[in-house]
Amino acid sequence: MGLFKADFYRFFALGFGGGALLVFGVMGLGHHTLSENIVPPAHAASVQR
């Protein structure tokens, strides 16, 4: 007797795979990098005296 039934692991794997495909499909595989879409480019602040 295990903690979860086999169906739980099967549906978890299917959900994870489907979610990953959805994320990659929305982001457009190969067109943009993940860092360009989430993190804006860094710019140095000017010195104030």
VMD Tcl script that builds the backbone (N, CA, C; Angstrom):
set m [mol new atoms 147]
animate dup $m
set s [atomselect $m all]
$s set {name element resname resid chain x y z} {
  {N N MET 1 A 0.840 -1.177 0.000}
  {CA C MET 1 A 0.000 0.000 0.000}
  {C C MET 1 A 0.887 1.243 0.000}
  {N N GLY 2 A 0.738 2.053 -1.015}
  {CA C GLY 2 A 1.549 3.251 -1.150}
  {C C GLY 2 A 0.790 4.485 -0.724}
  {N N LEU 3 A 1.478 5.561 -0.715}
  {CA C LEU 3 A 0.872 6.834 -0.330}
  {C C LEU 3 A -0.126 7.309 -1.390}
  {N N PHE 4 A 0.252 7.175 -2.670}
  {CA C PHE 4 A -0.604 7.578 -3.774}
  {C C PHE 4 A -0.816 6.406 -4.707}
  {N N LYS 5 A -1.924 6.422 -5.428}
  {CA C LYS 5 A -2.178 5.381 -6.418}
  {C C LYS 5 A -1.405 5.692 -7.694}
  {N N ALA 6 A -1.277 4.695 -8.560}
  {CA C ALA 6 A -0.520 4.862 -9.805}
  {C C ALA 6 A -1.147 5.934 -10.703}
  {N N ASP 7 A -2.472 6.096 -10.632}
  {CA C ASP 7 A -3.135 7.109 -11.456}
  {C C ASP 7 A -2.645 8.513 -11.137}
  {N N PHE 8 A -2.334 8.775 -9.879}
  {CA C PHE 8 A -1.849 10.100 -9.481}
  {C C PHE 8 A -0.559 10.440 -10.219}
  {N N TYR 9 A 0.384 9.505 -10.246}
  {CA C TYR 9 A 1.664 9.756 -10.906}
  {C C TYR 9 A 1.481 9.905 -12.413}
  {N N ARG 10 A 0.594 9.121 -12.998}
  {CA C ARG 10 A 0.348 9.197 -14.432}
  {C C ARG 10 A -0.249 10.555 -14.796}
  {N N PHE 11 A -1.257 10.990 -14.059}
  {CA C PHE 11 A -1.881 12.282 -14.363}
  {C C PHE 11 A -0.954 13.450 -14.041}
  {N N PHE 12 A -0.112 13.311 -13.029}
  {CA C PHE 12 A 0.868 14.352 -12.725}
  {C C PHE 12 A 1.855 14.491 -13.875}
  {N N ALA 13 A 2.340 13.380 -14.397}
  {CA C ALA 13 A 3.284 13.412 -15.512}
  {C C ALA 13 A 2.629 13.992 -16.765}
  {N N LEU 14 A 1.389 13.595 -17.050}
  {CA C LEU 14 A 0.687 14.136 -18.207}
  {C C LEU 14 A 0.428 15.637 -18.055}
  {N N GLY 15 A 0.055 16.065 -16.871}
  {CA C GLY 15 A -0.177 17.484 -16.623}
  {C C GLY 15 A 1.090 18.306 -16.721}
  {N N PHE 16 A 2.176 17.762 -16.199}
  {CA C PHE 16 A 3.456 18.461 -16.268}
  {C C PHE 16 A 3.914 18.591 -17.719}
  {N N GLY 17 A 3.813 17.498 -18.473}
  {CA C GLY 17 A 4.211 17.536 -19.883}
  {C C GLY 17 A 3.329 18.475 -20.693}
  {N N GLY 18 A 2.015 18.428 -20.456}
  {CA C GLY 18 A 1.108 19.322 -21.166}
  {C C GLY 18 A 1.357 20.779 -20.820}
  {N N GLY 19 A 1.615 21.058 -19.566}
  {CA C GLY 19 A 1.913 22.425 -19.145}
  {C C GLY 19 A 3.204 22.940 -19.751}
  {N N ALA 20 A 4.212 22.079 -19.812}
  {CA C ALA 20 A 5.489 22.478 -20.421}
  {C C ALA 20 A 5.308 22.779 -21.904}
  {N N LEU 21 A 4.534 21.946 -22.600}
  {CA C LEU 21 A 4.267 22.204 -24.020}
  {C C LEU 21 A 3.508 23.509 -24.209}
  {N N LEU 22 A 2.580 23.776 -23.330}
  {CA C LEU 22 A 1.808 25.013 -23.411}
  {C C LEU 22 A 2.706 26.232 -23.202}
  {N N VAL 23 A 3.578 26.176 -22.215}
  {CA C VAL 23 A 4.489 27.299 -21.947}
  {C C VAL 23 A 5.423 27.525 -23.130}
  {N N PHE 24 A 6.013 26.443 -23.650}
  {CA C PHE 24 A 6.923 26.595 -24.791}
  {C C PHE 24 A 6.175 27.050 -26.035}
  {N N GLY 25 A 4.946 26.625 -26.200}
  {CA C GLY 25 A 4.162 27.057 -27.341}
  {C C GLY 25 A 3.821 28.535 -27.277}
  {N N VAL 26 A 3.491 29.019 -26.094}
  {CA C VAL 26 A 3.146 30.431 -25.931}
  {C C VAL 26 A 4.373 31.313 -26.104}
  {N N MET 27 A 5.507 30.856 -25.605}
  {CA C MET 27 A 6.721 31.670 -25.689}
  {C C MET 27 A 7.343 31.615 -27.078}
  {N N GLY 28 A 6.942 30.702 -27.917}
  {CA C GLY 28 A 7.501 30.602 -29.264}
  {C C GLY 28 A 8.907 30.051 -29.216}
  {N N LEU 29 A 9.023 28.768 -29.234}
  {CA C LEU 29 A 10.329 28.098 -29.136}
  {C C LEU 29 A 11.338 28.670 -30.121}
  {N N GLY 30 A 12.454 29.121 -29.629}
  {CA C GLY 30 A 13.544 29.584 -30.456}
  {C C GLY 30 A 13.473 31.043 -30.880}
  {N N HIS 31 A 12.358 31.715 -30.695}
  {CA C HIS 31 A 12.255 33.096 -31.141}
  {C C HIS 31 A 12.793 34.087 -30.111}
  {N N HIS 32 A 12.594 33.806 -28.847}
  {CA C HIS 32 A 13.042 34.692 -27.781}
  {C C HIS 32 A 13.674 33.843 -26.693}
  {N N THR 33 A 14.580 34.447 -25.982}
  {CA C THR 33 A 15.122 33.742 -24.828}
  {C C THR 33 A 14.253 34.038 -23.621}
  {N N LEU 34 A 14.293 33.157 -22.670}
  {CA C LEU 34 A 13.467 33.310 -21.473}
  {C C LEU 34 A 13.846 34.568 -20.707}
  {N N SER 35 A 15.134 34.894 -20.649}
  {CA C SER 35 A 15.559 36.062 -19.874}
  {C C SER 35 A 15.100 37.374 -20.506}
  {N N GLU 36 A 14.965 37.428 -21.821}
  {CA C GLU 36 A 14.507 38.667 -22.468}
  {C C GLU 36 A 13.050 38.952 -22.163}
  {N N ASN 37 A 12.258 37.906 -21.973}
  {CA C ASN 37 A 10.832 38.092 -21.752}
  {C C ASN 37 A 10.497 38.418 -20.300}
  {N N ILE 38 A 11.303 37.965 -19.368}
  {CA C ILE 38 A 10.962 38.109 -17.957}
  {C C ILE 38 A 11.763 39.211 -17.281}
  {N N VAL 39 A 13.067 39.240 -17.511}
  {CA C VAL 39 A 13.952 40.179 -16.828}
  {C C VAL 39 A 14.330 41.302 -17.790}
  {N N PRO 40 A 14.043 42.556 -17.462}
  {CA C PRO 40 A 14.444 43.649 -18.355}
  {C C PRO 40 A 15.962 43.828 -18.328}
  {N N PRO 41 A 16.536 44.386 -19.371}
  {CA C PRO 41 A 17.984 44.588 -19.384}
  {C C PRO 41 A 18.413 45.580 -18.300}
  {N N ALA 42 A 19.581 45.348 -17.732}
  {CA C ALA 42 A 20.090 46.205 -16.656}
  {C C ALA 42 A 20.791 47.428 -17.244}
  {N N HIS 43 A 20.619 48.560 -16.598}
  {CA C HIS 43 A 21.285 49.807 -16.989}
  {C C HIS 43 A 21.908 50.410 -15.737}
  {N N ALA 44 A 23.127 50.892 -15.899}
  {CA C ALA 44 A 23.818 51.501 -14.770}
  {C C ALA 44 A 23.213 52.873 -14.469}
  {N N ALA 45 A 23.107 53.187 -13.197}
  {CA C ALA 45 A 22.587 54.496 -12.799}
  {C C ALA 45 A 23.681 55.550 -12.929}
  {N N SER 46 A 23.292 56.763 -13.238}
  {CA C SER 46 A 24.280 57.838 -13.349}
  {C C SER 46 A 24.708 58.275 -11.942}
  {N N VAL 47 A 25.897 58.805 -11.861}
  {CA C VAL 47 A 26.461 59.231 -10.575}
  {C C VAL 47 A 25.884 60.597 -10.226}
  {N N GLN 48 A 25.367 60.746 -9.014}
  {CA C GLN 48 A 24.815 62.027 -8.574}
  {C C GLN 48 A 25.698 62.575 -7.455}
  {N N ARG 49 A 26.055 63.872 -7.561}
  {CA C ARG 49 A 26.908 64.476 -6.532}
  {C C ARG 49 A 26.244 65.640 -5.907}
}
mol reanalyze $m
mol bondsrecalc $m
mol representation Tube
mol addrep $m
